[in-house]
Amino acid sequence: MKRTSLVMAILAALVMALALPAAAKTTYISIGTGGTGGVYYPYGGGLAEIWSKYVPGVKAVAEVTGASVENVKLAHKGETVIGEIMGDVAYQAYNGEGKFKDKPQNILAMAAMYPNILQIVTRKGSGIKNVKDFKGKTVSIGSPGSGTAFMANLVLKALDIPLDSFNVRRLSFNENANALRDGTIDVGIWVVAPGTSSIMDLATTHDIEMITLTPEQQKKVADAYGFYTPWNLDGGIYRGVDKPTPTISVWNVIICQNELPEDLVYSLVKVLFAQNDYMQKIHPFARYTTPENAVKQSPIPLHPGLIKYLKEKGVEVPAKLMPKG
């Protein structure tokens, strides 16, 4: 009797064990951002937070990187699953052009984030008013592998300003600010959303000026590259810079490996758009991260997971944004 009871108890335990769901597999996601002095890093931190919290089985972490160009290469090689990059970099990387000549990268778009603005900063009183005044000066064009350096090179090329006409430094955003404080550079170039912390901090301790582009220069850059558009940076964002600054903008996109599973990407973008109010608390420019802008502003084809979400929302996806194959 006791033996029968023991056997029955064991069988009951086995049945209960088999009825329990298998332990959920954790999917680890690495998000390539940029340096801590820009917007990519806090924005990526927000992505990691909402995805880890609201996508079952996902553990995401934001990684400090060299930004756009490095993020593409990491995603292509599989070292970083998801990356924040500028649209000009995305276009040339996907199509195997420019810096990626004959080496198209295995990436697709997950979302359009917000426009980045070319912000060229100098100390007040430097006498530098326009990019044509760079000759003989010391100018930081952005850290190696960054979208800032990528865009700076293209813009200066379009404006016929050779790099050998001035002293080139390749510094990060925080290094730009420190070098301007110390007077070791005359100009620092940022390509970032307005109100970035490194410029804000610099402007609290030193008087700064924003270097402008003329309307003719804006048009020349926009005509040379379809992914750049003229932009007037509002006055009042940085202390002492009260007037609008004519400059250039480029959209940022979230990219991922083209082989990332459709269901996973669908879950990620669904949470991204659902938690947009929270993302706006991290940076107000997150208001641009919408399903509609994914279609209007992406320079490369969209991942099938995003396409599935857009179709559910009734957003039409043009043929040019459909992935190959």
BAPA-104677 format. One record per residue: residue number from 1; x, y, z of N, C-alpha, C, O in turn. Coordinates in steps of 0.1 Angstrom, whole numbers. Example, Ala and Ser with C-alpha at 12.3 -4.5 7.8 and 13.67 -1.06 7.14 Angstrom:
! BAPA-104677
<1 <132 -57 78> <123 -45 78> <132 -33 78> <142 -33 85>>;
<2 <128 -22 71> <137 -11 71> <129 0 79> <134 11 80>>;
***
This chain:
! BAPA-104677
<1 <8 -12 0> <0 0 0> <9 13 0> <7 22 -8>>;
<2 <19 12 9> <28 23 10> <35 25 -4> <37 36 -9>>;
<3 <39 13 -10> <47 14 -22> <38 20 -33> <42 28 -41>>;
<4 <25 16 -33> <16 21 -43> <14 36 -41> <14 43 -51>>;
<5 <13 40 -29> <11 55 -26> <24 62 -31> <22 73 -36>>;
<6 <35 57 -29> <48 63 -33> <49 65 -48> <52 75 -53>>;
<7 <45 54 -55> <45 54 -70> <36 64 -75> <39 72 -84>>;
<8 <24 65 -69> <14 75 -73> <19 89 -71> <16 98 -79>>;
<9 <25 91 -60> <31 104 -56> <41 108 -67> <41 120 -71>>;
<10 <50 99 -70> <60 102 -80> <54 105 -94> <58 115 -100>>;
<11 <44 97 -97> <38 99 -110> <31 113 -110> <31 120 -120>>;
<12 <24 117 -99> <18 130 -98> <28 141 -100> <25 151 -106>>;
<13 <39 139 -93> <50 149 -94> <55 151 -108> <57 162 -113>>;
<14 <57 140 -115> <61 140 -129> <51 147 -138> <55 155 -146>>;
<15 <38 144 -136> <28 151 -144> <28 166 -142> <27 173 -151>>;
<16 <30 170 -129> <30 184 -126> <42 191 -132> <42 202 -137>>;
<17 <54 184 -132> <66 189 -138> <65 191 -153> <69 201 -158>>;
<18 <59 181 -159> <57 182 -174> <47 193 -177> <48 198 -188>>;
<19 <38 195 -169> <28 206 -171> <33 220 -170> <27 229 -176>>;
<20 <44 221 -163> <50 235 -161> <57 239 -174> <63 231 -181>>;
<21 <55 252 -178> <62 257 -190> <77 256 -189> <83 258 -178>>;
<22 <83 253 -200> <98 253 -200> <103 267 -197> <97 277 -200>>;
<23 <115 267 -190> <121 280 -187> <123 289 -199> <128 284 -209>>;
<24 <118 301 -199> <119 310 -211> <133 313 -214> <141 316 -205>>;
<25 <136 312 -227> <150 315 -232> <151 330 -232> <143 337 -237>>;
<26 <163 335 -227> <165 349 -227> <173 353 -240> <183 347 -243>>;
<27 <168 363 -247> <174 368 -259> <182 381 -254> <176 391 -250>>;
<28 <195 381 -256> <203 392 -252> <205 401 -264> <209 397 -275>>;
<29 <203 414 -263> <204 424 -273> <214 435 -269> <212 441 -259>>;
<30 <223 437 -278> <233 448 -276> <230 459 -285> <227 457 -297>>;
<31 <229 471 -280> <225 483 -287> <237 492 -289> <242 498 -279>>;
<32 <242 494 -301> <254 503 -303> <249 517 -304> <240 521 -311>>;
<33 <255 526 -295> <250 540 -294> <261 549 -299> <264 550 -311>>;
<34 <268 556 -290> <278 565 -293> <285 569 -280> <286 561 -271>>;
<35 <291 581 -279> <298 585 -267> <287 591 -257> <276 593 -261>>;
<36 <292 593 -245> <282 597 -234> <279 612 -236> <270 616 -229>>;
<37 <286 619 -244> <283 634 -245> <273 637 -256> <270 649 -258>>;
<38 <267 627 -262> <257 629 -273> <243 624 -268> <240 622 -256>>;
<39 <234 623 -278> <220 618 -275> <219 603 -278> <210 597 -271>>;
<40 <227 597 -286> <226 583 -289> <226 575 -276> <218 565 -275>>;
<41 <235 578 -267> <237 570 -255> <225 570 -246> <220 559 -243>>;
<42 <220 582 -242> <208 581 -234> <195 576 -241> <187 569 -235>>;
<43 <194 578 -254> <183 573 -262> <184 558 -262> <174 551 -261>>;
<44 <196 553 -265> <199 538 -265> <196 532 -251> <191 521 -250>>;
<45 <199 540 -241> <196 535 -227> <181 533 -225> <177 524 -218>>;
<46 <174 543 -231> <159 542 -230> <154 530 -237> <145 523 -232>>;
<47 <160 527 -249> <156 515 -257> <158 503 -248> <150 494 -247>>;
<48 <170 502 -243> <174 490 -235> <164 488 -223> <160 477 -220>>;
<49 <160 499 -217> <151 499 -205> <137 494 -209> <132 485 -203>>;
<50 <131 500 -220> <117 496 -223> <117 482 -230> <107 474 -227>>;
<51 <127 478 -237> <127 465 -243> <129 454 -232> <123 443 -233>>;
<52 <138 457 -223> <140 447 -212> <128 445 -203> <125 435 -198>>;
<53 <120 456 -202> <109 456 -193> <96 451 -199> <88 444 -193>>;
<54 <94 454 -212> <82 451 -219> <82 440 -229> <71 436 -233>>;
<55 <93 436 -234> <94 425 -244> <98 412 -236> <109 411 -232>>;
<56 <89 403 -235> <92 390 -227> <104 383 -233> <106 381 -245>>;
<57 <113 379 -223> <125 371 -227> <136 379 -232> <146 373 -237>>;
<58 <135 393 -233> <146 401 -238> <153 408 -227> <147 414 -218>>;
<59 <166 408 -228> <175 415 -220> <184 424 -229> <193 419 -235>>;
<60 <182 437 -228> <189 446 -237> <198 455 -229> <195 459 -218>>;
<61 <210 459 -235> <219 468 -229> <225 477 -239> <228 473 -251>>;
<62 <226 490 -235> <232 500 -244> <247 500 -242> <253 500 -231>>;
<63 <254 500 -254> <269 500 -254> <275 513 -259> <270 518 -269>>;
<64 <285 518 -252> <292 530 -257> <301 526 -269> <309 516 -268>>;
<65 <300 533 -280> <307 529 -292> <312 542 -299> <310 553 -294>>;
<66 <319 540 -310> <323 552 -318> <312 558 -326> <315 566 -335>>;
<67 <300 553 -325> <288 558 -332> <286 552 -346> <290 540 -348>>;
<68 <281 560 -355> <274 555 -367> <282 544 -375> <278 533 -377>>;
<69 <294 548 -380> <302 539 -388> <305 526 -381> <304 515 -386>>;
<70 <310 528 -369> <313 516 -361> <301 507 -358> <302 495 -358>>;
<71 <289 514 -355> <277 506 -353> <273 498 -365> <268 487 -363>>;
<72 <275 503 -377> <272 496 -389> <280 483 -390> <276 472 -392>>;
<73 <293 485 -388> <303 474 -389> <300 463 -378> <301 451 -381>>;
<74 <297 468 -366> <294 458 -356> <281 450 -359> <281 438 -357>>;
<75 <271 457 -364> <259 450 -367> <261 440 -378> <256 429 -378>>;
<76 <268 445 -388> <271 436 -400> <278 424 -396> <276 413 -401>>;
<77 <288 425 -387> <296 413 -382> <289 405 -372> <293 394 -369>>;
<78 <278 410 -366> <270 403 -356> <275 406 -342> <270 399 -333>>;
<79 <284 415 -340> <289 418 -327> <279 427 -319> <278 426 -306>>;
<80 <272 435 -326> <261 443 -320> <249 441 -328> <249 443 -340>>;
<81 <238 437 -322> <226 433 -330> <219 445 -335> <214 445 -347>>;
<82 <218 456 -328> <211 468 -331> <220 480 -330> <228 481 -321>>;
<83 <218 490 -339> <227 502 -338> <219 514 -342> <209 514 -350>>;
<84 <223 525 -336> <218 539 -339> <228 545 -349> <239 547 -345>>;
<85 <223 549 -360> <232 555 -370> <225 566 -378> <213 567 -378>>;
<86 <233 574 -384> <228 585 -392> <225 580 -406> <230 571 -411>>;
<87 <215 587 -412> <209 583 -425> <219 582 -436> <218 574 -445>>;
<88 <229 592 -436> <239 592 -447> <247 579 -446> <251 574 -456>>;
<89 <251 576 -434> <259 564 -432> <251 551 -436> <256 542 -442>>;
<90 <238 551 -432> <230 540 -435> <228 538 -450> <229 527 -455>>;
<91 <226 549 -457> <225 548 -472> <237 542 -479> <236 533 -487>>;
<92 <248 548 -475> <261 543 -482> <265 529 -477> <270 522 -485>>;
<93 <262 526 -465> <265 513 -460> <257 502 -467> <262 492 -471>>;
<94 <244 504 -468> <235 494 -474> <238 493 -489> <237 482 -494>>;
<95 <241 504 -495> <243 503 -510> <258 501 -514> <261 500 -526>>;
<96 <267 500 -504> <281 497 -507> <288 509 -514> <295 507 -524>>;
<97 <285 521 -509> <291 533 -516> <300 540 -506> <300 537 -494>>;
<98 <308 550 -511> <316 558 -503> <326 550 -494> <333 542 -500>>;
<99 <325 552 -481> <334 545 -472> <332 530 -472> <341 522 -469>>;
<100 <320 526 -477> <317 511 -478> <317 506 -493> <311 497 -496>>;
<101 <325 513 -501> <325 510 -515> <327 495 -518> <337 489 -513>>;
<102 <318 489 -525> <318 475 -529> <317 465 -517> <320 453 -519>>;
<103 <313 471 -506> <311 462 -494> <298 465 -487> <297 470 -476>>;
<104 <287 462 -494> <274 465 -488> <272 457 -475> <276 446 -474>>;
<105 <266 464 -466> <264 459 -452> <251 452 -450> <241 457 -456>>;
<106 <250 441 -443> <238 434 -441> <229 440 -430> <228 435 -419>>;
<107 <223 451 -433> <215 459 -424> <202 462 -430> <200 463 -442>>;
<108 <192 464 -421> <178 469 -425> <174 479 -414> <179 479 -403>>;
<109 <164 487 -417> <159 497 -408> <148 492 -399> <140 485 -403>>;
<110 <149 496 -386> <139 492 -376> <130 504 -373> <118 503 -369>>;
<111 <135 516 -375> <128 529 -372> <136 541 -377> <148 540 -377>>;
<112 <129 552 -379> <135 565 -381> <134 572 -367> <123 572 -362>>;
<113 <146 577 -362> <146 582 -349> <142 597 -348> <131 600 -343>>;
<114 <151 605 -353> <149 620 -352> <160 626 -361> <169 619 -364>>;
<115 <158 639 -365> <169 645 -373> <180 649 -364> <179 655 -353>>;
<116 <192 647 -369> <205 652 -363> <208 665 -370> <205 667 -382>>;
<117 <214 674 -363> <217 687 -368> <232 690 -368> <238 688 -358>>;
<118 <237 695 -379> <251 699 -379> <253 711 -371> <247 722 -374>>;
<119 <261 710 -360> <263 721 -351> <278 724 -350> <285 716 -345>>;
<120 <282 736 -355> <296 739 -356> <298 750 -346> <293 761 -347>>;
<121 <307 748 -336> <308 756 -324> <322 762 -323> <332 755 -326>>;
<122 <323 775 -320> <335 781 -317> <334 790 -304> <322 793 -300>>;
<123 <345 795 -299> <344 804 -287> <341 818 -293> <345 822 -304>>;
<124 <333 825 -285> <330 839 -289> <342 847 -290> <351 847 -281>>;
<125 <343 855 -301> <355 863 -303> <366 857 -311> <376 863 -314>>;
<126 <363 845 -316> <373 838 -325> <374 844 -338> <385 842 -345>>;
<127 <364 851 -343> <364 857 -356> <360 847 -367> <359 851 -379>>;
<128 <356 835 -363> <352 825 -373> <337 825 -374> <330 822 -365>>;
<129 <332 829 -386> <318 831 -388> <312 821 -397> <300 818 -397>>;
<130 <321 815 -406> <316 806 -416> <326 795 -419> <338 797 -415>>;
<131 <322 784 -424> <332 773 -427> <343 777 -436> <354 771 -436>>;
<132 <341 788 -444> <352 793 -453> <363 799 -445> <374 801 -450>>;
<133 <360 802 -432> <371 807 -423> <379 797 -416> <388 800 -408>>;
<134 <377 784 -420> <385 773 -413> <400 774 -417> <408 768 -410>>;
<135 <404 780 -428> <417 779 -433> <427 783 -422> <427 794 -417>>;
<136 <437 774 -420> <447 777 -410> <443 775 -396> <452 776 -387>>;
<137 <431 772 -393> <426 770 -379> <427 755 -375> <430 746 -383>>;
<138 <424 752 -362> <424 739 -357> <410 735 -355> <403 741 -347>>;
<139 <405 725 -362> <391 721 -363> <390 706 -359> <396 698 -366>>;
<140 <381 703 -350> <378 689 -347> <366 685 -356> <355 691 -355>>;
<141 <368 675 -364> <357 670 -373> <349 658 -368> <341 652 -375>>;
<142 <352 654 -355> <345 642 -350> <354 630 -348> <364 629 -355>>;
<143 <351 622 -339> <359 610 -336> <359 600 -347> <349 599 -354>>;
<144 <370 592 -349> <371 582 -359> <359 572 -358> <356 568 -347>>;
<145 <353 569 -369> <342 560 -370> <328 565 -366> <319 558 -365>>;
<146 <328 579 -363> <315 585 -359> <308 590 -371> <314 593 -382>>;
<147 <295 592 -370> <287 598 -380> <290 613 -382> <289 618 -393>>;
<148 <295 619 -371> <299 633 -372> <311 634 -382> <310 643 -391>>;
<149 <321 626 -380> <332 626 -390> <328 623 -404> <333 629 -413>>;
<150 <319 614 -405> <314 610 -418> <307 622 -425> <310 625 -437>>;
<151 <298 628 -418> <291 640 -424> <300 652 -426> <299 658 -436>>;
<152 <309 654 -417> <318 666 -418> <326 665 -431> <327 674 -438>>;
<153 <331 653 -434> <338 650 -446> <330 653 -458> <335 660 -468>>;
<154 <318 648 -459> <309 650 -470> <305 665 -472> <305 670 -483>>;
<155 <302 671 -461> <298 685 -462> <309 694 -467> <308 703 -476>>;
<156 <321 692 -461> <332 700 -465> <336 698 -479> <341 707 -486>>;
<157 <335 685 -483> <338 682 -497> <329 689 -507> <333 694 -517>>;
<158 <316 689 -503> <306 696 -512> <308 711 -513> <305 717 -523>>;
<159 <314 717 -502> <317 731 -501> <331 734 -506> <335 746 -504>>;
<160 <338 724 -511> <351 727 -517> <361 732 -506> <369 741 -509>>;
<161 <360 726 -494> <369 730 -483> <378 717 -480> <373 709 -473>>;
<162 <390 717 -486> <398 705 -484> <403 704 -469> <406 714 -463>>;
<163 <404 691 -465> <409 689 -451> <423 694 -448> <426 697 -437>>;
<164 <431 694 -459> <445 699 -457> <446 714 -456> <457 720 -456>>;
<165 <435 721 -457> <435 736 -456> <435 740 -441> <436 752 -438>>;
<166 <432 731 -432> <432 734 -418> <438 723 -410> <440 712 -415>>;
<167 <440 725 -397> <446 715 -388> <435 706 -383> <426 711 -376>>;
<168 <435 693 -387> <424 684 -383> <426 677 -370> <437 672 -367>>;
<169 <416 678 -361> <416 670 -349> <404 661 -350> <394 664 -356>>;
<170 <405 649 -344> <394 639 -344> <389 636 -330> <394 626 -324>>;
<171 <380 644 -325> <377 643 -311> <362 639 -309> <354 642 -318>>;
<172 <359 633 -297> <345 630 -294> <338 643 -289> <344 653 -288>>;
<173 <325 642 -287> <318 654 -282> <323 660 -269> <326 672 -269>>;
<174 <325 651 -259> <331 657 -247> <345 662 -249> <348 672 -243>>;
<175 <353 656 -257> <366 661 -260> <366 674 -267> <374 683 -265>>;
<176 <356 675 -276> <354 688 -283> <352 699 -273> <359 710 -274>>;
<177 <343 697 -264> <339 707 -254> <352 711 -245> <354 723 -243>>;
<178 <359 701 -241> <371 703 -233> <382 711 -240> <388 720 -235>>;
<179 <383 707 -253> <394 714 -261> <390 728 -264> <399 737 -265>>;
<180 <377 731 -266> <373 745 -268> <375 753 -255> <379 764 -255>>;
<181 <372 747 -244> <375 753 -231> <390 757 -229> <393 768 -225>>;
<182 <398 747 -233> <413 749 -231> <419 758 -242> <430 762 -240>>;
<183 <412 760 -253> <417 767 -264> <426 760 -273> <434 765 -280>>;
<184 <426 746 -272> <435 738 -280> <429 735 -294> <436 730 -303>>;
<185 <416 738 -296> <410 738 -309> <402 751 -311> <398 758 -301>>;
<186 <401 755 -323> <393 768 -326> <378 765 -329> <369 773 -326>>;
<187 <376 753 -334> <362 749 -338> <360 734 -335> <369 726 -337>>;
<188 <348 731 -330> <344 718 -328> <331 715 -336> <322 723 -336>>;
<189 <330 703 -343> <319 700 -350> <311 689 -343> <317 679 -339>>;
<190 <298 691 -342> <289 681 -336> <278 678 -347> <274 687 -354>>;
<191 <274 666 -348> <262 662 -356> <253 655 -346> <256 643 -343>>;
<192 <243 661 -341> <236 656 -329> <223 663 -328> <221 674 -334>>;
<193 <213 658 -320> <201 665 -317> <204 678 -310> <214 679 -302>>;
<194 <196 689 -311> <198 701 -304> <197 699 -289> <190 690 -284>>;
<195 <204 707 -281> <204 706 -267> <213 695 -261> <210 690 -250>>;
<196 <223 690 -269> <231 680 -264> <239 684 -252> <243 696 -251>>;
<197 <242 675 -242> <247 679 -229> <261 685 -231> <264 694 -223>>;
<198 <269 680 -240> <283 685 -241> <284 700 -245> <292 707 -240>>;
<199 <275 704 -254> <275 718 -258> <268 726 -247> <272 738 -244>>;
<200 <258 721 -241> <251 728 -230> <260 731 -219> <261 742 -213>>;
<201 <268 721 -215> <278 723 -204> <288 733 -208> <292 742 -199>>;
<202 <293 733 -220> <303 742 -225> <298 757 -224> <304 766 -219>>;
<203 <285 758 -228> <279 771 -229> <276 777 -215> <275 790 -214>>;
<204 <276 769 -205> <273 774 -191> <286 781 -186> <285 789 -177>>;
<205 <298 777 -191> <310 782 -185> <318 791 -195> <326 799 -190>>;
<206 <315 791 -208> <322 799 -218> <312 804 -228> <301 798 -231>>;
<207 <314 816 -233> <306 822 -243> <309 815 -256> <321 815 -261>>;
<208 <299 810 -263> <301 803 -276> <293 810 -287> <285 818 -285>>;
<209 <297 807 -299> <290 811 -311> <288 799 -320> <296 790 -321>>;
<210 <277 798 -327> <274 788 -337> <278 793 -351> <274 804 -355>>;
<211 <286 786 -358> <290 789 -371> <279 786 -381> <274 775 -381>>;
<212 <276 795 -390> <264 794 -399> <268 790 -413> <280 791 -417>>;
<213 <259 784 -420> <260 782 -435> <252 792 -442> <241 796 -437>>;
<214 <256 797 -453> <248 806 -461> <237 798 -468> <238 786 -470>>;
<215 <226 805 -473> <216 797 -480> <222 790 -493> <218 779 -496>>;
<216 <232 796 -499> <238 790 -511> <246 778 -506> <245 768 -514>>;
<217 <252 778 -495> <260 766 -490> <250 755 -486> <252 743 -489>>;
<218 <239 759 -480> <229 749 -476> <224 742 -489> <223 729 -489>>;
<219 <221 749 -499> <215 744 -511> <226 735 -518> <223 724 -523>>;
<220 <238 739 -518> <249 732 -524> <251 718 -518> <252 708 -525>>;
<221 <250 717 -505> <251 705 -498> <239 696 -500> <241 684 -503>>;
<222 <227 702 -500> <215 694 -502> <214 688 -516> <210 677 -518>>;
<223 <219 696 -526> <219 692 -540> <229 681 -542> <227 672 -550>>;
<224 <240 681 -534> <251 671 -536> <247 657 -530> <251 647 -535>>;
<225 <239 658 -520> <235 645 -513> <220 646 -509> <216 655 -502>>;
<226 <213 636 -514> <199 636 -512> <194 634 -498> <183 636 -495>>;
<227 <203 629 -489> <199 626 -475> <201 638 -466> <198 637 -454>>;
<228 <206 649 -471> <208 661 -463> <197 672 -467> <194 673 -479>>;
<229 <192 679 -457> <183 690 -460> <186 702 -451> <192 701 -440>>;
<230 <183 714 -457> <186 726 -449> <178 726 -436> <167 721 -435>>;
<231 <183 733 -426> <177 733 -413> <181 746 -406> <192 750 -406>>;
<232 <171 752 -399> <175 764 -391> <174 759 -376> <163 756 -371>>;
<233 <185 759 -369> <186 756 -355> <181 767 -347> <186 779 -348>>;
<234 <171 765 -339> <164 775 -331> <174 783 -322> <183 776 -317>>;
<235 <172 795 -320> <179 803 -310> <173 800 -296> <162 795 -295>>;
<236 <181 802 -286> <176 800 -273> <179 787 -267> <176 784 -255>>;
<237 <185 778 -275> <188 764 -270> <200 764 -261> <200 758 -250>>;
<238 <210 772 -266> <223 773 -258> <224 787 -253> <221 797 -260>>;
<239 <230 788 -241> <232 802 -235> <240 811 -244> <250 807 -249>>;
<240 <234 822 -247> <241 832 -255> <239 831 -270> <243 840 -277>>;
<241 <233 820 -274> <230 818 -289> <215 821 -291> <207 811 -290>>;
<242 <212 833 -293> <198 837 -293> <191 837 -307> <179 836 -308>>;
<243 <199 838 -318> <194 838 -331> <194 824 -338> <203 816 -334>>;
<244 <185 821 -347> <185 809 -354> <198 807 -362> <204 817 -367>>;
<245 <203 795 -363> <215 792 -370> <212 783 -383> <208 772 -382>>;
<246 <214 789 -395> <212 781 -407> <223 770 -408> <235 773 -408>>;
<247 <218 758 -410> <227 747 -411> <221 735 -419> <213 738 -428>>;
<248 <225 723 -416> <221 711 -423> <216 700 -414> <221 699 -403>>;
<249 <206 692 -418> <201 681 -410> <202 668 -417> <202 668 -429>>;
<250 <202 657 -409> <202 644 -415> <194 635 -405> <196 636 -393>>;
<251 <186 626 -410> <178 617 -401> <187 606 -395> <196 601 -402>>;
<252 <184 602 -383> <190 590 -377> <180 579 -378> <168 580 -379>>;
<253 <186 567 -379> <177 555 -380> <183 544 -371> <195 544 -367>>;
<254 <174 536 -366> <178 524 -358> <179 512 -368> <169 509 -376>>;
<255 <190 506 -369> <193 495 -378> <195 482 -371> <199 482 -359>>;
<256 <193 471 -378> <196 458 -372> <201 449 -382> <201 452 -394>>;
<257 <206 437 -378> <211 427 -387> <199 423 -396> <188 422 -391>>;
<258 <201 421 -409> <190 417 -417> <184 403 -414> <173 400 -418>>;
<259 <192 395 -407> <187 381 -404> <180 381 -390> <177 370 -386>>;
<260 <179 392 -383> <172 391 -370> <158 386 -372> <151 391 -382>>;
<261 <153 377 -364> <139 371 -366> <128 382 -367> <128 392 -359>>;
<262 <119 379 -376> <108 389 -378> <100 391 -365> <96 402 -362>>;
<263 <97 380 -358> <88 381 -346> <95 390 -336> <88 397 -328>>;
<264 <108 388 -334> <115 396 -324> <115 411 -328> <112 419 -319>>;
<265 <118 414 -340> <118 428 -344> <104 434 -343> <103 446 -339>>;
<266 <94 427 -347> <80 431 -345> <78 435 -331> <72 446 -328>>;
<267 <82 426 -321> <79 429 -307> <87 441 -302> <82 449 -294>>;
<268 <99 443 -307> <107 455 -303> <101 468 -308> <100 477 -301>>;
<269 <97 468 -321> <92 481 -326> <78 484 -320> <75 496 -318>>;
<270 <70 474 -318> <57 476 -311> <59 483 -298> <52 492 -295>>;
<271 <69 478 -290> <71 485 -277> <77 498 -279> <74 508 -271>>;
<272 <86 500 -289> <92 513 -291> <82 524 -294> <82 534 -287>>;
<273 <72 521 -302> <62 531 -305> <52 532 -294> <47 543 -292>>;
<274 <49 522 -287> <39 522 -276> <45 530 -264> <37 537 -257>>;
<275 <58 530 -263> <65 537 -251> <71 551 -256> <80 556 -249>>;
<276 <65 557 -266> <71 569 -271> <71 581 -261> <80 589 -260>>;
<277 <60 581 -253> <59 592 -243> <70 591 -233> <76 601 -229>>;
<278 <74 579 -230> <85 577 -220> <98 581 -227> <107 587 -221>>;
<279 <100 577 -240> <112 581 -247> <114 596 -248> <125 601 -248>>;
<280 <102 603 -249> <103 618 -250> <108 624 -237> <113 635 -237>>;
<281 <106 617 -226> <112 622 -214> <127 621 -213> <134 629 -207>>;
<282 <132 612 -221> <147 610 -222> <152 621 -231> <163 628 -228>>;
<283 <146 624 -243> <149 635 -251> <137 639 -259> <130 630 -265>>;
<284 <133 652 -260> <121 656 -266> <121 653 -281> <110 652 -287>>;
<285 <132 651 -288> <132 648 -302> <127 634 -305> <125 630 -316>>;
<286 <125 626 -294> <119 613 -296> <105 614 -302> <99 604 -306>>;
<287 <99 626 -301> <86 628 -307> <86 625 -322> <75 623 -328>>;
<288 <97 626 -328> <98 623 -343> <98 608 -345> <97 604 -357>>;
<289 <100 599 -335> <101 585 -337> <87 579 -338> <81 575 -329>>;
<290 <81 580 -351> <68 575 -353> <67 565 -364> <77 564 -372>>;
<291 <56 557 -365> <55 548 -376> <55 555 -390> <61 550 -399>>;
<292 <49 567 -391> <48 574 -403> <62 578 -408> <66 578 -420>>;
<293 <71 583 -398> <84 588 -402> <93 576 -406> <103 578 -413>>;
<294 <90 564 -401> <98 552 -405> <97 551 -420> <106 546 -427>>;
<295 <85 554 -426> <83 553 -440> <88 565 -448> <94 564 -458>>;
<296 <86 577 -442> <89 589 -448> <104 592 -448> <110 598 -458>>;
<297 <111 588 -438> <125 592 -436> <136 581 -437> <148 585 -437>>;
<298 <132 569 -437> <142 558 -438> <149 558 -452> <143 558 -462>>;
<299 <163 559 -452> <170 559 -464> <173 545 -470> <178 543 -481>>;
<300 <169 534 -462> <172 520 -466> <159 512 -464> <151 516 -457>>;
<301 <159 500 -470> <147 491 -468> <145 488 -453> <154 488 -445>>;
<302 <132 484 -451> <128 482 -437> <128 467 -434> <127 458 -443>>;
<303 <130 463 -421> <130 449 -417> <116 444 -418> <107 451 -415>>;
<304 <114 431 -421> <101 425 -422> <93 427 -409> <81 428 -410>>;
<305 <100 427 -398> <93 428 -385> <86 442 -384> <75 443 -379>>;
<306 <93 453 -389> <87 466 -389> <76 467 -399> <66 473 -397>>;
<307 <78 461 -411> <68 461 -421> <55 454 -416> <44 459 -419>>;
<308 <56 443 -409> <44 437 -403> <37 446 -394> <25 447 -394>>;
<309 <44 453 -385> <38 463 -376> <31 474 -384> <20 478 -381>>;
<310 <38 480 -394> <32 491 -402> <19 487 -409> <10 495 -409>>;
<311 <19 475 -414> <7 470 -421> <-4 469 -411> <-16 472 -415>>;
<312 <-2 464 -399> <-12 463 -389> <-18 477 -386> <-30 478 -383>>;
<313 <-9 487 -387> <-14 501 -383> <-19 508 -396> <-23 520 -395>>;
<314 <-20 502 -407> <-25 508 -419> <-15 517 -426> <-20 526 -434>>;
<315 <-3 516 -423> <7 525 -429> <13 518 -441> <18 507 -441>>;
<316 <11 525 -453> <16 519 -466> <31 519 -467> <37 530 -464>>;
<317 <37 508 -471> <51 507 -473> <54 507 -488> <50 498 -495>>;
<318 <61 518 -493> <65 518 -507> <74 507 -511> <82 502 -503>>;
<319 <74 504 -524> <82 492 -529> <97 494 -526> <104 485 -524>>;
<320 <102 507 -527> <116 510 -525> <121 506 -511> <133 504 -509>>;
<321 <112 505 -501> <115 502 -488> <113 487 -484> <116 483 -473>>;
<322 <109 479 -494> <108 465 -491> <122 458 -493> <129 462 -502>>;
<323 <125 449 -484> <138 443 -484> <140 434 -497> <130 429 -502>>;
<324 <152 432 -501> <154 424 -513> <152 409 -509> <154 405 -498>>;
<325 <148 401 -519> <147 387 -517> <134 382 -511> <133 370 -509>>;
***
